[in-house]
């Protein structure tokens, strides 16, 4: 069983993302979403800097417009199908949270702050799975557009990912995982 929430370890050992395009209603209600966001904030954070922002995207049309505007500025020759795919990206799943890395001026290395943003993203996903939903962490072209973090209200930030949350419309399928013999080293 994938995303088995019978215990924390079982959830970690069976965690599986769902495709964002396959996530439908229901999504988390406002109180549940607040709980998921609170879980995302309980990550390692050297220096207590909170070097990330969690942007709940409620106005998907506004997000789609920003993506299209910024994308056209980079690629004025973009075709209709390319632009439609970008607009569709913004409208997937009933719930969307953008996680934005926001490195602070500090003695804490930027890399550690960026890792904390990645951990917040992973915690958000795990919390969604633990609450009975499925999630998908995507970047794609939208995450790398100059001005995207500013469009999300986080000047100077960098998109760590867009986390889509909802209920899978089809059964999740396992995917190949790394062979521990190839990725685990013992010193």
CORCORLIN-V276954 format. One record per helix or strand of 2 or more residues. SS is the DSSP state (~ for helix, > for strand). FROM is the first residue (numbers start at 0). LEN is the number of residues. If there is no record, write none. Layout:
ss: <SS & SS>
from: <FROM & FROM>
len: <LEN & LEN>
This chain:
ss: <~ & ~ & > & ~ & > & ~ & ~ & > & ~ & > & ~ & ~ & > & ~>
from: <7 & 19 & 22 & 29 & 51 & 59 & 79 & 94 & 109 & 133 & 139 & 147 & 157 & 179>
len: <7 & 3 & 2 & 11 & 5 & 15 & 11 & 7 & 21 & 5 & 4 & 4 & 11 & 4>
